[in-house]
Amino acid sequence: MKNAAPKYLFKTNDNSWANIFDGIKTARQIILFLDYDGTLVPIMEKPSLAAMSYQMEKILRDLNRKRNISIFLVTGRAYSDIKKIFRVKDITIISNHGFQITGKNINWSHPDIKHFLPSLRKIKLLLMKKLNFFPLTFLEDKRNTLTVHFRNAEKKHIPLLKKTVRNIVVNYKEDLHTTSGKKIVEVRPNIRWNKGEAVLKIMRSLRIRNDATKIIYLGDDKTDEDAFKALKNKAVTIVVGRKQNSHANYYVRNTEEVQKVLKSIHSIT
């Protein structure tokens, strides 16, 4: 069944944002779950260049100083990778699509992941050989998952690339499966775990009372849909740049409008 189209958050003849705004004003606690690539920064051809703007970094620092606001970064990147470019301190990072959570009072990795590492290592070697035949692609080893990037590859090669990756992984289907994202194919362990499960784990640890807490999740990718589903009726969910086929309640057009949301929250807290 097709997902309902999310509403535009800043629609002029609609009171959606005004109502959310009022809820934020009266909340005792505000929880922000923020994706990184495509949400806090535009998607870049080279992920290593995807640093936040000065303005975005400043608003996050300012929000993070407020005692009633807790910020969680939720990213598909490996922790070692995101730490190189995300410079705001004292923010808990949910990395590798939820398989790792790192912060001041937590250093957690999914306990079952170790059983799948041998298969991931074998797949890595096979993929490295095959990717030699696909120019402008590269393999990212996130330890707990593998990601094949093809953002810069020629379009005509992409269908065969995806098929090649899946044909390799299917031989390890007891342990691993593939998922798709923006210009990537990922190889993941067969564990029922994702961004949504990780966010719910955080919420349980915080013992959140929905009547006193306002929860907002912003993300742009297919992997954020797991969080949108998990947070149904629990949070304000906002997809970035997609107007239809999403489990999110609302959408904003781009990272500039994400910044507008965050600035608005800062102005009233």
Backbone hydrogen bonds, N-H to C=O, Kabsch-Sander energy under -0.5 kcal/mol:
donor,donor_aa,acceptor,acceptor_aa,energy
7,K,249,N,-2.2
9,L,251,Y,-2.4
11,K,8,Y,-1.4
14,D,11,K,-1.4
17,W,9,L,-0.7
19,N,15,N,-2.7
20,I,16,S,-2.3
21,F,17,W,-3.0
22,D,18,A,-2.1
23,G,19,N,-1.9
24,I,20,I,-2.2
25,K,21,F,-2.0
26,T,22,D,-1.4
27,A,23,G,-0.7
27,A,24,I,-0.6
28,R,212,A,-1.7
29,Q,212,A,-1.6
30,I,68,N,-3.0
31,I,214,K,-2.8
32,L,30,I,-0.5
32,L,70,S,-2.9
33,F,31,I,-0.5
33,F,216,I,-2.9
34,L,32,L,-0.6
34,L,72,F,-2.8
35,D,218,L,-2.5
38,G,41,V,-2.7
39,T,36,Y,-2.0
40,L,36,Y,-2.2
41,V,36,Y,-1.7
49,L,46,K,-2.4
50,A,47,P,-1.6
51,A,49,L,-2.2
52,M,85,I,-0.5
57,E,53,S,-2.5
58,K,54,Y,-2.4
59,I,55,Q,-2.2
60,L,56,M,-1.9
61,R,57,E,-2.3
62,D,58,K,-2.7
63,L,59,I,-2.4
64,N,60,L,-2.4
65,R,61,R,-1.0
65,R,62,D,-0.6
66,K,63,L,-1.3
69,I,66,K,-1.4
70,S,30,I,-2.6
72,F,32,L,-2.9
73,L,92,T,-2.4
74,V,34,L,-2.9
75,T,73,L,-0.6
75,T,94,I,-3.0
82,I,78,A,-2.5
83,K,79,Y,-2.1
84,K,81,D,-1.1
85,I,81,D,-0.6
85,I,82,I,-0.9
86,F,82,I,-2.4
87,R,85,I,-0.8
89,K,87,R,-0.6
92,T,71,I,-0.9
93,I,102,T,-3.2
94,I,73,L,-3.8
94,I,92,T,-0.6
95,S,93,I,-0.8
95,S,100,Q,-2.2
96,N,77,R,-3.1
97,H,75,T,-2.0
98,G,75,T,-0.5
98,G,95,S,-1.2
99,F,96,N,-1.4
100,Q,95,S,-1.7
101,I,108,W,-3.0
102,T,93,I,-2.5
103,G,106,I,-3.2
106,I,103,G,-0.7
108,W,101,I,-3.1
110,H,99,F,-2.3
113,I,110,H,-1.4
115,H,112,D,-1.3
116,F,113,I,-1.8
117,L,113,I,-0.6
117,L,114,K,-0.6
120,L,116,F,-2.0
121,R,117,L,-2.3
122,K,118,P,-1.8
123,I,119,S,-2.5
124,K,120,L,-2.2
125,L,121,R,-1.6
126,L,122,K,-1.8
127,L,123,I,-2.8
128,M,124,K,-2.4
129,K,125,L,-1.5
130,K,126,L,-1.9
131,L,127,L,-2.8
132,N,128,M,-0.5
132,N,129,K,-0.8
133,F,130,K,-1.9
134,F,131,L,-1.7
137,T,134,F,-0.9
138,F,149,H,-1.7
140,E,147,T,-3.2
141,D,139,L,-0.6
142,K,140,E,-0.8
142,K,145,T,-2.2
144,N,142,K,-2.6
146,L,187,V,-2.0
147,T,140,E,-2.5
148,V,185,V,-3.2
149,H,138,F,-3.0
149,H,147,T,-0.6
150,F,183,K,-2.4
152,N,136,L,-0.6
153,A,150,F,-1.2
157,H,154,E,-1.7
158,I,154,E,-0.7
158,I,155,K,-1.0
161,L,157,H,-2.1
162,K,158,I,-2.7
163,K,159,P,-2.1
164,T,160,L,-2.6
165,V,161,L,-2.4
166,R,162,K,-2.3
167,N,163,K,-2.3
168,I,164,T,-1.5
169,V,165,V,-2.3
170,V,166,R,-2.2
171,N,168,I,-1.0
172,Y,169,V,-2.5
173,K,170,V,-1.3
175,D,172,Y,-1.9
176,L,172,Y,-2.8
177,H,188,R,-2.3
179,T,186,E,-1.9
181,G,184,I,-1.8
183,K,181,G,-1.0
184,I,181,G,-0.8
185,V,148,V,-1.9
186,E,179,T,-3.1
187,V,146,L,-3.0
188,R,177,H,-3.0
188,R,186,E,-0.6
190,N,175,D,-2.8
191,I,189,P,-2.4
193,W,191,I,-2.5
198,A,194,N,-2.2
199,V,195,K,-2.4
200,L,196,G,-2.2
201,K,197,E,-1.9
202,I,198,A,-2.0
203,M,199,V,-2.4
204,R,200,L,-2.3
205,S,201,K,-2.0
206,L,202,I,-1.7
207,R,203,M,-0.7
207,R,204,R,-0.8
208,I,203,M,-1.6
210,N,208,I,-0.6
212,A,209,R,-1.6
213,T,209,R,-1.0
214,K,29,Q,-2.7
215,I,213,T,-0.6
216,I,31,I,-2.7
217,Y,236,V,-2.6
218,L,33,F,-2.5
219,G,238,I,-2.0
224,D,221,D,-1.0
225,E,221,D,-0.5
225,E,222,K,-1.3
226,D,223,T,-0.7
227,A,223,T,-0.5
228,F,224,D,-2.3
229,K,225,E,-2.4
230,A,226,D,-2.1
231,L,227,A,-2.1
232,K,229,K,-1.4
234,K,231,L,-2.7
235,A,231,L,-1.6
236,V,215,I,-3.0
237,T,235,A,-0.7
238,I,217,Y,-2.9
239,V,250,Y,-2.7
240,V,219,G,-1.8
241,G,239,V,-0.6
241,G,252,V,-3.7
245,N,3,N,-0.6
246,S,4,A,-1.0
249,N,237,T,-0.9
250,Y,237,T,-2.2
251,Y,7,K,-2.3
252,V,239,V,-2.1
258,V,254,N,-1.3
259,Q,255,T,-2.2
260,K,256,E,-1.6
261,V,257,E,-1.9
262,L,258,V,-2.3
263,K,259,Q,-2.7
264,S,260,K,-2.1
265,I,261,V,-2.0
266,H,262,L,-2.3
267,S,263,K,-2.0
268,I,264,S,-0.7
268,I,265,I,-0.9
269,T,265,I,-0.5
269,T,266,H,-0.8
